[in-house]
Amino acid sequence: MISAPGFKQTIVAVTVTAKRPVPIRITLALAAHSESVTVGASDTVPQVSTETSENQSANTFDRNALDRVPVFDQDYITTLSRFLDDNATSTNGVSLIVNGIEANGPGVTPSAIQDVRINQNPYTVFFANPGRARLEITTKPGTPDFHGAINFLYRNAVFDAVNAFAVQKPSESRQYYEGSLSGPLSHDKKTTFLLSLDRDLDSVQTIVDAENQFGPVHENVPAPIHHSFAEGRVFHELANGDLFWIGYSYENSSYANQNVGGNVLPEAGYNSSVVENEINVSYRHTFSTNWINQLRFLVGQNNQPRTSVNVAQQIIVSGAFTGGGAQADSRRTEYHFDGTDIATWIHGKHLFNFGIDVPDISRRGADDFTNQRGSYTFASLAAFQSNTPSTVTIQRGNGHLVFLEKVLAGFVEDSIRVNPRFSITFGVRYYWQNYFHDDPNNFAPRFSFAFAPSTKSKTVFRGGAGVFYDRTGPRAIADLLHFDGVNLLRFIIKNPTFPVTPAEIAATPTSLVTLDPRLHIPYRLQYGFSIERQVTAKSTFSAGYVGSRGISLFRSIDANAPPFPPFIDGPDAALGQNRQMQSDGYQKSNSLELTFRGQPSRFFSGQIQYTLSKTYNNTSGITYFPGNSYDPAADWARSDNDRRHKFDLLGSSHFTNLFTLGAALSLYSGKPVNITTGADNNGDGVVNDRPFGYARNTLHGPGLINLDLNLAHDFMFKPQSDKQKADPTLTVSLNSFNILNHPSYVTYVGVLTSPFFGLPVAANPPRRLQLNLEFKF
């Protein structure tokens, strides 16, 4: 009998004779992945390793760990996003990786998630973004025996504290029903299934704290959210050990009174919905014991209409209130394909990975009916009362648009195990996208290493560096195609009458969105070094430096901005604003990361991380305009997302057999706030002008203090006779979020003319209680 971890046992008949034996080559088939559900601490035991992919600065939570920490509304993605770095994300946002490919969502309900990882193998060529800008989810497979979970969640405002800006407690409640089931579909258990469902009824309210021409406005506004999701997958193990699975999911969500709260009045909200259908396919083929190919892809359809609650023109009084209508009517559709094919070959000390990655090929529809009646901006309440707006933006023409977005990548990587104490990985990733000059020269080299002083050393030195190219996403492409001066016409009128007259619109030249001829795809260079130490048998500590440089980052300028006072006409009088997208921005970031993870004793299991960082830049992304389009370098300052100190704890304690106590603690210093005049003083059509002598982001914003607790008890329906099998278990848990009831203001108002200048108008939610019931079998 021959056996090896991860492979099926194989019996081979051997005849023993007096002759010299002939060598026999034996191929072991990969074992089918089965799962048993256990209740207890995390099974993931951190161990320092000289594998380049096993960095101890990663944040990893398996199913058991996720069940023991406080998770608001079963939203694991938001809970674990605390370990992401906002300054490392691309223009298209954080990468959500599900079973190895980029996706719009997890594709399953919460109980069907097997584990979540952040910053695992940060310099791998498999993905476009570095480790702190991607969240990786592995979902549960089918199982040869029946396993399942049923969850019920309930919240009601009667048990909650009052929001810092609410005059009276809002009437809120939430009911959430969710479950998953896996098991065999055939007698030989080679065909299995996974089914997951949920239904979410969230009666949430937002808090308005504004001031209009009649005085202060304090109001609770219902903003209900309804969500349904259903998904099913079938897995089949072939005779040769290959594994194939296919799944289908359906999702339907509706959102009412969105974008309301703070100084945005209820009349300026909008309603939206999302309907998505998706098919996932995976096929793993084993050519030999050292050659495996993994193909994964998905096809999906998405429809997202948005309708303003009020059809009136929008009124924006800088820093005081936003009212009228949302002027946000639009519809986005998408038919997309994402996929990856990875071949893995093992030869001696080398582990080769190479393949192709298709993050997105999609037919997108972008119907833009915004600003049909105009959005007026007033510098102050006094300007509003005198009917003297600073600008109005109004659109006419054909807002319908269909385009094909293509994003392609390829990669090759070689991980070399030089000896038991030293490993090194080299690789390169190629990136290409259309519309932005079809730039073909985007090669991103990456490498990492891990070294231990001796074979029995408890200390590992680790480092790496890599280039990561940006990605525009569909919004920038849609702007480029919409506002070409022919189809959808945008008019930015300075110092108009209120309301604007047809004659004023006719006399105003249209505005454009164009590309800088020198533009190319931006990239980030990230590099780092860390020291890892095994503290106890089940815990590690990591101390590391991470630096990054954003090179040729995206930004926008008005290439036709008026150059001199009184800032009336630009160089080309036949043209309005020329929003030119450029790649001339720069960012510099340095950080120290201290990470403790594991189970130092039977009383605690989890992760603790502290980050000391400093990030400066002169752009906040592709939609960002500098205060002066003729001097973008003057915007060099703290990044909008710069936090000097960031502390996170997420774990659980098992100090008694009666219950477990989970905790999530976040202590953050504040982000900066930009001080502005509230008006378009330089006539570039953008209301972001700073007072003379003020640099960007000079006001220090509020910090964050938040502590969440989860108290849980397991009721066993029969004694645990076999630790490897799942006994039916009912878990009752009571969660308290923001148990300290700290207001944790969102930000401060930076508009000098606002009655709220230097003050907050919105706060994070107050203390809330949540009851969870989970039955697992």
N, C-alpha and C positions, 0 to 999 in steps of 0.2 A: 504494500500500500504506500502510495506517495501522497504527501500533503504539503501545502504551503499556505501561508496567510493570504486570504483573498481569492483562493482558487479552490475548485472542487477536489475532493479526494479521488484518486484514480488507482485502480487495482490493475496491475500488469503481471501476467503469468511469465515466470522466468524458469527455464530449464537449466539446472546445474549439472555440468558434465566435467570431465577431467581436462577438457580442452580450455585454452585461454578464452575468457569471455569476450564477446564482441560488444563495444560500447553501444548503448541503447539511448536514442533521443526520445524523450517523453514530453508531450505537450499537455499542459494542464489547462482545462477550461476555466474561465473566470466564474466565480461563484455568483449566484443571484444575490442581490442585496436584500436582506430581510431585516426587519426591525421589531424590537420588543420595547414596549413602553414601560419605563420604571419611574418610580417616584423617589426623588431625593436630590442630592446635590448634582452639580454638573459633572458629566462623565468626561469632559474635556480637561485633562490634566496637563497644565503647561510644563514643558520641559525645554531647557536650553538645548539647541541643536546647531550643528554646523551645516544643516540644509539651508540654502539661501532663501527658501520660501517660508521658513519657520521663524520669522521675526517675532519676538516677544512684546513688541510695541503694538501688535495687532489687538483689536477688540473683537473677541469671539464669544458668542453665546449660543449654546445648543438648546434643544427643546426643553430640557429640565431646568436650565438656568433661566430661560425666558418665562417659565411658569412660576418662578419664585420671586420675581422683581415686580414692582408696581408699574403697570402698563396702562396708560389712560385710554379707555375705549378700545382696548386690544390693538392699538396702533403701534406695532413693534418698530416700524420704519421711523416714525417721529421720535420714539423713545431712544433709539440707538443713534439717531442723527446727531446727538450731542457730541459724538466723537468725530464728526466730520470737521473739515476746515473750510469755512466759507471762502477764504482767500485762495484756495486751491482749485475751486470749481471752474469749469469751462463756461463759455458763453451759453451753451445749451443746458447748463445746470449739472447737478450731480448725476453720475451714471448709476442706474439701478441695474444690477446684473443678476439675472435669475437663471439658475442652472447653466451658467456659462455664457449667456447672451444678453444683450441689452434689451430692456423691456420697459413698457409704460407703467406696469404694476407688478405685484408679486405673482399674479396668475392663480393664486389659491387663497383660501381663507386662513386666518391666523393659526388655527390648530393644525393645519397641514404644512406649516413651515418647520423644517428640520433644524436649521441653524442659520445664523446671520453673522457676517464677518465684515469688518472695516479695517482697512490698512493692512490686509494680508498680502504679503509679497508685493510691496509697493512699487517695485521697478520691473515687474513682469511685462513682457511685450504683448500679452494676451489682450490687454485692455487699453483704451485710449487715455484714461485719466489716471493720475497717481493714486496711491492708496487712500489718502484722506479725502478724496473727491469721488469715491465710489462705494456703494453699499452692495455686498454680495449676499444673495439669498439662495439657499439650497432647500428644495421642497421635498416632502416625504415621497418615497416610492410606493408601489403596490407591495403588499405583504402576503406571504403564503398562508397566514392565519388572519382571522378577523380582528381588527383593532379599530378603535374609534374614539372620538371625543365630542361631547356636547357642551356648549357654553351658553350661559345666560348672564347678561350684564344689566344692571339697573342703577340709574342715578335719578335723584329728584332734588330740586333746589331747596326744598324744605329743610334738608340736612346741611346745606351749604352756607358759607359766609356771604357777605354782600360785596360786590365789586367796588373798588375804591371810588369809581365815578358814577355809581348807580344811586339815584335818589331813593329808590325802593328796590328790594330784591326782585330780580327778574324771575318769572315763572318758567323754569326750565326742567326738562326731564329727558331721559334717554332709555330706550329699551333696545337691546342688541341680542339677537339670536344667531348662533353659529355652530357649525359642526362639521366633522369629517369622518369618513369611513373608508377603510381599506380591507382588502381580503382577496381570496382566490376566486377565479371564474372558471377553473377547470379542475378535474379530479387530480391531475398530476401537479397542480399548483404552479405550472409554468406560465399560466396566464392569470394576471391579477388586475386589480382596479384600485383607483382612488377617487373618491367623490367628496366634494366640499361645497358647502352652502352657507350663506349668511343673509340676514335681513336686519337693517339698521333704521331705527326711527329716532331721530335726534331733534328734539324741540329746543333748540338753542336760541338765545337772544343776544344781540349786540348792544353796546352802551354808547350813546351819543353824548358828547360833551363839547358843545360849540357855542358860538355867539353870532347872531345875525342882527339885522337892523332893529329888531324888536327887543333884543336883550339876550341873556343866556338861554341856551337850549339844553335840557337834560331829559333824555328819553331812552326807554328800553324798547328795542325793535325786534320782533320775532324774525328769525332767520332759519327756518326749519330745513333740515337735510334728510333726505330719504335715499337709502342705498340698498340695492339687491345684487347678489352675486351668486352664480352657480357654475360649477366646473366639474368635469369628469375626465378621467384618464384611464386608458387600458394599456397594461404592460405585458409583453410577451418575451419569454426567454427561449431562444432558439436552441436546437440540439448542440450546436457547436459553441455555445456560450455567448453568442451575440445577444444583445438586448435591444428591443424596439419598444417605443411607446408613443402613443398619440393621444392628444387631449383637446377638448373644446371648452371654452369658457364664455359666459355671457355676463355683462355688467351693465347696470342701469342706475344712474344717480340723478337726483334733482336738488337744486340749491335755490333758495329764495332770499331776496333782499341782500344780495352779496355786495361787498365793498362799502357797507354801511358801518358806521362806528367812528369814535373819535370826533373829528369835526366834519364828518360826512353825514348829511341829513338823510332820513329815510327816503325822501323823494328822489335822491340821486343814486339809488340802488338799482340793481338789475337781477333778473332771474336767469338761471342757466341750467343745462342738463347735459349729461354725457351718456351715450349708449355705445358700448364696445363689444364686438365679437372677435374671438381670437382662436386660432388653431395652432397648437404646438406639436412638433414632431422631433423625436430623438432616436438615433440609431448608432449603437456602438458595435463596431465590427473588429474582431480579433483575427489578424492575418497570421500571427505566430505568437510565441511567448514573449517576443521583444518588439512586436509591431502591432499597434492598435490605432484605429481611426474612430473619432467621435464626431458625428454630424448632428447638429441641432439647428432648427429654424422654426420661425413662426410667421404666420400671415394673419393680418387683422384688419378690422374695419372700425372706424371711430367717427362719431357724429356729435358735434358740440355746438348747439345753437345758444345764443345769448340775446335776451330781450330787455330793454330798459323798462323799469317800472313806470316811469313818467316820460312822455315823448317831448317834453319841453326842452328848450335850450339849457345847457349846463352853465351854472354860475359858480365860479371859483373866486372866493375872496381869500387871498393868501393868508394862511395861518388862522383864519377865523371860522369859515364854514364853506362847504361845497353843497350847493342845492340845485334847484331846477330839475333837470333830468340827467340821467347818466350819459346819454348820447353814446351808448356802448353796443348798439345792435350789430350783431355779426353772426357768422356761422362758419365753423371750421370742420372740414371732413378729411378723412385720411384712409387710404388703402395702402397698407405697408407690408414690407417683407424685411425681416431681420434674420440673420443666420451666421453660423460659424462652422467651419470644418477644421478640425485639428488632428494632425497625424503625430503620433508619438513613437519614437524608435529608440530602443536602448541598445547601446553597443559599448561594451567594456565599461569605462568610467564615464561615458557620455550619456546624457539623456537629451535627445533632440526633440524639439517641438516645432512644427511649422504648419502653416495653414493660411486660410483666408477668413476675413471677418467682414461682414456686411452689416454695419450698425443701422443702416436705414436705406431702403429704396422705397419711396412712397409717392403715390399720386395724391397730391394735397389740393383741397379746395379751400379758398380763403375769401369768403364774401364779407366785405367791409362796408357797413352802412353807418359807421360812426360819424359823429359831428355833422349830420345832415342839417341840423338846425343851429349848429354852432356851439362852441365852448368859449365863454367869456371869462377872462381873468382880470380881477380888480386888485390893485395894490394894497388896498386897505378898506375898512368899513366906510370910512369917509368918502373914498372914491366910489364905492358902490352906491351910497346914498345920493351922490351927485351925478350918477349915471355916466361915469367917465372910466370905461374899461381901459386897461393897458393894451390888451390884445384880444383878438377873437380868431379862432381857428374853425373854418367851415369847409366842408367837402361837397363836391358835385361830381357827377359822371358815373362811369361804370365801375361798381365795386366788386364785380364778380371776377374771380381769378382761379385758374387751375394750372398747376405746375408739377413737374416731376423732380423730386429731390433725390439725389444720389450721393451716398457716402460709402466709400470702399476702403478696405485696408487689407494688408497682408503682413505676415510676420514670420520670423525664424528665430529660434533660441536654442542655445546649447548650454546645459548645466553640467559642469564637470566636477566629479568627486575626485579631486587630486589625491587625497588620502583621507583617513578618518577624521583628521583635524582641520581640513581646509577644503572648501568648496567655492566655486566661482561660476557665475552665469553671465554669458554674453548674448545679446540679441539686438535685433533691429525691427522696428515696426514702420510700415509705409502707410501714409494717409493721403486720401484724395476726396474732394467734394466738388460739386459743380456750382456754377453761377459766379463764384468769386474768382474770376480770371482763370478758372480751371487750373490752378497752380499745381504742377506735377512734381515739385521738388521737395516733398515733405518726408524725409527719411529721419526717423527718430531712434538713434542708438541708445541702448540702455545696458547697464551691467550692475551686478551686486556680488558681494562675497561674504563669507562667514569663516572665522578662524578661531580655533581653540588652542591655547598654549600646550595642552597635553591631551591624551586620549581620555583621561578621567577628569579633566578640568570641569569645574562648575561655572566657569566664566567663558563667554564667547564674545569676540569682537566682530562687529558687523558693519557693513557700509554699502553704499551704492550711489548711482547717479543715473539720470535719464532725461531725455527730451520728450515732451508731451505736447502734441499739436492741438490747437483749439478747434472748435467746430461751431459754426454760426447758428445752427438750428433753423427752423422754417420761418420764424418771424422776420428775420432780417431779409431773407430771400423774398418774402411776400411784400415787404416795404419797397424793395428795389424794383419789383415788377409792377406793383400798384401805381407808384408815384413816378411815372415816367414822363409826365407832362401831356399824355394823350388819353389814358384810360380813366383813372381816378384822379381828379384834380383837387389839390389842397391849396386853400387860400389862407394865408396868415396876414391879417390886417392889423396894423399898428394904430393905436389911439382911435378906434372906430367910434361911431355913434352907437347908442344902445336903444333899440336893437339896430344892427347893421342894415344898411339899405342895399337894394339890388345894384344901385349905381356904384356904391363903394366896392362891391364884389367884382363888378365888371371892370373897374379901374385897377384892380389888383392883379399883378402877374402871378401865375401859378408857381407853386413850390415843387422842387424835385428831390428825389433821393438818388444819389449817384455813387460810383466807386472811384476812389483815388486810383489813378493809373498805376501808382507804385504799390498798391495794396498786395499783400500776400498773407497766407495763413499764419497767424501768430503762434508762438510756442512758449512753453515754460521749461526752464532748466531747473530740475530739482536734484539735490544731493544731500547726503547725510551720513552720519557715523554714530554708532551706539555701542554701549557696553552692556551685556546682559549677564545676569547672575542668578543661579539657582539658589533660592533662599531656603526653602524647605523642599521636601520630596514632591510637594504638589503646588509650589508657588515660585514665581520668578519676579525679578526686578530689572527694569531696563531704563537706562539713562542715555539720551541721544540728542544730537544736534541735527536739525533739518533746516536747510537753506533753500531758497528758490529765487529765481529771477524770471520775471515775465518779460519776454522780448517781443517787440513789435505788436503790442496788444491792440485790440480793437477800440475805437472811439469814433465819435462823429463830430464834425465841425460844420458851421455854416460857411461854406466857401464863397458865399455872396453877402457876407455880413457887411453892414455899413462901417467903413473904416474910421470915420471921424465924426465928432459932434456936428450937428445935432442928431446923428445916427438915424437918418431918414431913408436914404437910398443906398443900395449896394453898388458895387462896381458895374454890374450888369443890370441896368434899369428895367430890362425886359423880362427879368427873372425875379421870383420871390426868394424864399429861403432855398439854398442849395445844400441839403444835408448830405455831406460827403463822408462816406464811411472810410476810415483810414486804419492803417496798422502801424501807428507811431507811438503807442502808449508804452509805459514801462512800469514795472513793479519790482520791489525788493522786499524780501521777507526773510527773517531769521527767527528761529524758535528753539527752545529747550523743552524736551518732552521727558517726563518722568512717569513711568508706568509700572504699577504693581498689579499682578493678576494671579489668580489661583485660589487655593484653599490652604492658608497657613495653619489652620487648626480646624477642628470639627465645628467651631462656632461661627466661622465666616467663610464664604465663598463668593468671589466676584472680582471686580476690577476697579482700580483707582488710578486716575490720571491727572497730572498737573502739567499745564503748558504755560510757559513764559514766552511771549512772542512780541514781535514788532514788525508791522507791515506798512510800507509807504508805496503810493503809486500816484499817477496823474490821470487815471481813467477808472471808471467803474463799469465798463462794458461797452458793447457796440451801440447802445442807445444813449450813451453819456455824452453831453456837450460840455466843454470847458466854459468857465465864466467869460472868457474872452477868446473867441475863435482865432484871433491873431497872435495869441500868446498862450497856447495850451500848456506850456511848461510851467506856467505860474500856478497850475493846479496841483503841483507836487506837494503832497501832504499825507497825513494818516489815511489809510484805506478806510472806506466806509464800513468795513467789517473788522477793523482792527480792535482786538481786545488784548490788553497787556497781560492779564491774568485770567486763567480758565482752569477751574478745578471740577472734576466729575468723579462721583462714586456711584457704582451700580452693582449691587450684590445682595446676598441674603445671609441670615444667621440662623443656625440650627442649635440653639443652646438648650432646647428642651424638646421632648418627644411630643408635647401637646400641640405645638404650632411652630411655624417658621415665620421669621420677620424679614421682609425684603425692604430695601431702601434705595432711593435714588436722590443724591444730593448734588446740586449744581451751585457753584459760587463763581460768578463772572464779574470782571470789571466792565465798565461801560464802553460802548462804541461812540465814536465822535458824531457831532451834529454840525451841519453846515449852516452858517449864518448868511441869510440873503435879505435883499431889500423888498421882495415880494412883487417887483415890477420888472418889465423888460427895458431896462435903462439904456442898453446899447443897441437896441433895435434888431437883434438877430432872431427874434421870434421865440426865444426860449426864456422862461421866467426862472432864471437861476443866478441872477446878477448879485454879486457880493458888494457890501458897502466899501467905500474907498479905504484902503489900508488893512482890510480883513483878508487873511489867507483862508483857504478851504479847510473845512472840518476843524475849526478852532474851539468849538464848544464841546466840553466833555459830557457825554450822555450818561444816563442812569445805569447802574449795575444790576445784577440779577442774583437773588437769593431764593432758592427753591428746594424744599425737602418733601419727598413723597414717601409714604410707607405702605407696606402691604402685609397684613396679618392673616395667615392662612392655616387651616387645619384639615388634615386628611382623614376621611372616614373610610376604613377598609371594610369591604363586604365579605371578605374571607381571609384567613391568615395567608401570609406570603410563604408558601411552601417551596416555591421555586423562584429564586431571585431573578432569573432570566425571563420570566413570563410576567405579563401584566395582569394583576388582579384588579377587578372592578374597584374603582376608587372615586369617591365624591370629595372634591376639594371645595371648601367654603372659605372665601377670602373677603376681607374688608380692606378697601384701599382708601387712603386719604392723600389727596394731592394738594401741594402747597399747604402742608399742615401748619406751618408757622403763620399762614395768612399774610405773608409779606406782599405789598402791592406790586413790586417789580414793574415799574413803569416801562412802557415800550420804548419811548424816546421823548425828547423835548422838542417843542416848536422852535424852529430857528429863524422865523420870519420877523424882522425887526418891527414891522408895523402891526404885528398881530397883538391882540389883547392877551394872548397866552405866551408871549415870547419868553423863552427860558423855562417854560412850564410843561408838564405832561398833559395830554388830553386822553390818554388811553393807558390801561394797565393790563397786565396778564391776569388770568382768572384767579379768583380768590380761593380759599380752601373749599375743596369739594370732596364728597364721599361717594364711593362706588362699591356696590356689592357684586361679587362674581361667584357664580356657581359653575363648576366644571366636573363633568362625569367622564372618566376615562376607563376604557376596557381593552 
